[in-house]
Amino acid sequence: MKISGVDIRPGNIIEYESGIWKVAKIQHTQPGKGGAYMQVEMKNLIDGRKTNVRFRSADTVEKVRLDTKEYQFLYEDGDMLVFMDSDTYEQIMLPSDLLGDARPFLQDGMQVSLELWEERPISVQLPTQIEAEIVEADAVVKGQTASSSYKPAVLDNGVRIMVPPHIGTGTRIVVDVYEQSYVGKAS
């Protein structure tokens, strides 16, 4: 589907210079002289390159539609991750760097969504929130107010996040995977 250069939005997947790009940020600029344009920051989903491109309203790009399929994470084999198709039980291996910063949050048996382009996996989406256990938390400093102060803590997967003062070691909490932030106590 063709779209105008000024209709590009963050999160769109577009085809540009024979590559597949995910739009990270946009900025609409209307200079005093000349026509308006859209400054677009994009990341190549195949090789990971980043670029900034200017699109005018007369420019058109192809918006790509990706297929999504549910997979289950089985195990890690070196720097490769093994996933199983939930329908056909077929297994595929993908490089662990495909997950980026969300990699430590991947758990055995976790259901994930793979985005496929022309039957080729190009990204892995984990659930936005997971449960984790605090294995190490700093002591509360006396005199801190509970409303605005957070203290550092380490999760069972090794990730450091900031948690409210009342959260201690051994507490199970809900964590936002992509923001790497505390959401609440697990029920």
C-alpha positions as CSV (number, residue, x, y, z in Angstrom):
1,M,0.0,0.0,0.0
2,K,1.5,3.3,-1.1
3,I,1.4,6.2,1.4
4,S,2.4,9.9,1.2
5,G,5.7,10.9,2.8
6,V,3.8,13.1,5.3
7,D,1.5,10.3,6.4
8,I,4.4,8.2,7.9
9,R,4.0,7.5,11.6
10,P,6.2,5.9,14.3
11,G,6.0,2.1,14.3
12,N,5.2,2.0,10.5
13,I,7.2,-0.6,8.5
14,I,8.1,0.8,5.1
15,E,10.1,-0.3,2.1
16,Y,12.8,2.2,1.2
17,E,15.7,1.8,-1.1
18,S,15.0,-2.0,-1.5
19,G,15.1,-2.5,2.3
20,I,12.6,-3.0,5.1
21,W,12.7,-0.1,7.7
22,K,10.8,0.5,10.9
23,V,10.0,4.2,11.7
24,A,11.4,5.2,15.1
25,K,10.7,9.0,15.2
26,I,9.2,11.6,13.0
27,Q,9.3,15.4,13.0
28,H,7.0,17.5,10.8
29,T,8.9,20.6,9.7
30,Q,7.3,23.6,7.9
31,P,10.1,26.1,7.0
32,G,9.3,29.7,6.2
33,K,10.6,29.2,2.7
34,G,9.8,26.1,0.6
35,G,7.4,23.2,1.2
36,A,6.8,21.3,4.4
37,Y,8.5,17.9,4.9
38,M,8.7,15.0,7.3
39,Q,12.0,14.2,8.9
40,V,12.0,10.4,9.6
41,E,14.4,8.4,11.7
42,M,14.3,4.7,10.7
43,K,16.0,1.4,11.5
44,N,16.7,-1.3,8.9
45,L,15.0,-4.5,10.2
46,I,17.4,-6.7,8.2
47,D,20.9,-5.4,9.0
48,G,20.2,-3.0,11.9
49,R,21.4,0.2,10.2
50,K,19.8,3.5,11.2
51,T,19.2,6.5,8.9
52,N,17.4,9.9,8.8
53,V,15.4,10.7,5.6
54,R,13.4,13.7,4.5
55,F,10.1,13.0,2.8
56,R,8.0,15.7,1.1
57,S,4.3,15.4,0.6
58,A,4.8,14.5,-3.1
59,D,7.0,11.5,-2.1
60,T,5.4,8.1,-1.7
61,V,6.6,5.0,0.1
62,E,5.4,1.5,0.2
63,K,3.9,0.6,3.6
64,V,4.8,-3.1,4.3
65,R,2.4,-5.4,6.1
66,L,4.2,-8.1,8.2
67,D,2.7,-11.4,9.1
68,T,2.7,-12.3,12.8
69,K,2.8,-15.8,14.1
70,E,2.9,-17.2,17.7
71,Y,5.9,-19.2,18.7
72,Q,7.1,-20.7,22.0
73,F,10.7,-20.2,23.3
74,L,12.3,-23.5,24.0
75,Y,16.0,-23.1,24.8
76,E,19.3,-21.2,24.0
77,D,22.0,-22.8,21.9
78,G,25.1,-20.7,22.1
79,D,24.1,-17.3,20.7
80,M,21.1,-18.8,18.9
81,L,17.6,-19.0,20.3
82,V,15.3,-22.0,19.5
83,F,11.6,-21.3,19.0
84,M,8.7,-23.7,18.2
85,D,5.7,-22.9,16.0
86,S,2.7,-23.4,18.3
87,D,0.6,-24.9,15.4
88,T,3.0,-27.1,13.5
89,Y,5.6,-27.8,16.2
90,E,8.3,-26.9,13.7
91,Q,11.4,-25.4,15.3
92,I,13.5,-22.4,14.1
93,M,16.7,-20.9,15.3
94,L,17.2,-17.2,15.5
95,P,20.1,-15.0,16.6
96,S,19.7,-13.7,20.2
97,D,20.5,-10.1,19.1
98,L,17.2,-10.0,17.3
99,L,15.6,-9.3,20.7
100,G,17.9,-6.4,21.6
101,D,17.5,-5.0,25.1
102,A,14.5,-7.3,25.9
103,R,16.8,-10.4,25.7
104,P,17.2,-10.9,29.5
105,F,13.4,-11.0,29.9
106,L,13.0,-14.1,27.7
107,Q,11.9,-17.0,29.8
108,D,11.7,-20.8,29.1
109,G,8.3,-21.7,27.6
110,M,7.4,-18.0,27.0
111,Q,4.9,-17.3,24.1
112,V,6.3,-14.7,21.7
113,S,5.1,-13.1,18.5
114,L,7.5,-13.4,15.5
115,E,7.0,-10.8,12.7
116,L,7.7,-12.4,9.3
117,W,8.4,-10.6,6.0
118,E,8.2,-12.9,3.0
119,E,8.3,-15.9,5.4
120,R,11.5,-14.6,7.0
121,P,11.5,-13.7,10.7
122,I,12.7,-10.1,11.2
123,S,11.6,-9.3,14.8
124,V,10.5,-11.0,18.0
125,Q,7.9,-9.3,20.3
126,L,7.9,-10.4,23.9
127,P,4.8,-9.8,26.2
128,T,5.0,-6.1,27.3
129,Q,4.9,-7.1,31.0
130,I,6.4,-10.1,32.8
131,E,6.7,-11.2,36.5
132,A,10.2,-11.3,38.0
133,E,11.6,-11.7,41.5
134,I,13.9,-9.2,43.3
135,V,17.1,-11.0,44.3
136,E,18.9,-7.9,45.7
137,A,17.5,-4.6,46.9
138,D,19.2,-1.7,48.6
139,A,18.1,-0.7,52.1
140,V,15.7,2.2,52.5
141,V,17.4,5.4,53.5
142,K,15.7,7.0,56.5
143,G,14.0,10.2,55.8
144,Q,13.2,9.5,52.1
145,T,9.6,10.2,51.1
146,A,7.8,7.3,49.6
147,S,6.1,9.3,46.9
148,S,9.2,10.4,44.8
149,S,12.0,8.1,45.9
150,Y,13.0,4.9,44.2
151,K,15.9,2.5,45.1
152,P,17.9,0.3,42.8
153,A,17.2,-3.5,42.8
154,V,18.4,-6.5,40.8
155,L,15.9,-8.9,39.2
156,D,16.4,-12.7,39.0
157,N,17.5,-12.2,35.3
158,G,20.3,-9.8,36.3
159,V,18.6,-6.6,35.1
160,R,18.9,-3.6,37.4
161,I,15.7,-1.5,37.8
162,M,14.4,1.2,40.2
163,V,11.7,0.1,42.6
164,P,9.7,1.8,45.4
165,P,11.2,1.7,48.9
166,H,8.7,-0.8,50.3
167,I,9.8,-3.5,47.8
168,G,12.4,-5.9,49.3
169,T,14.4,-9.0,48.4
170,G,12.3,-12.0,47.5
171,T,9.3,-9.9,46.3
172,R,7.7,-10.8,43.0
173,I,6.9,-7.8,40.9
174,V,5.6,-7.0,37.4
175,V,8.1,-5.3,35.1
176,D,7.6,-3.5,31.8
177,V,9.9,-5.4,29.4
178,Y,10.6,-2.6,26.9
179,E,10.8,0.3,29.4
180,Q,12.7,-1.9,32.0
181,S,10.7,-0.3,34.7
182,Y,8.6,-1.3,37.8
183,V,4.9,-1.6,37.2
184,G,3.6,-3.1,40.4
185,K,3.6,-6.0,42.8
186,A,2.7,-9.4,41.4
187,S,-0.5,-10.9,42.7
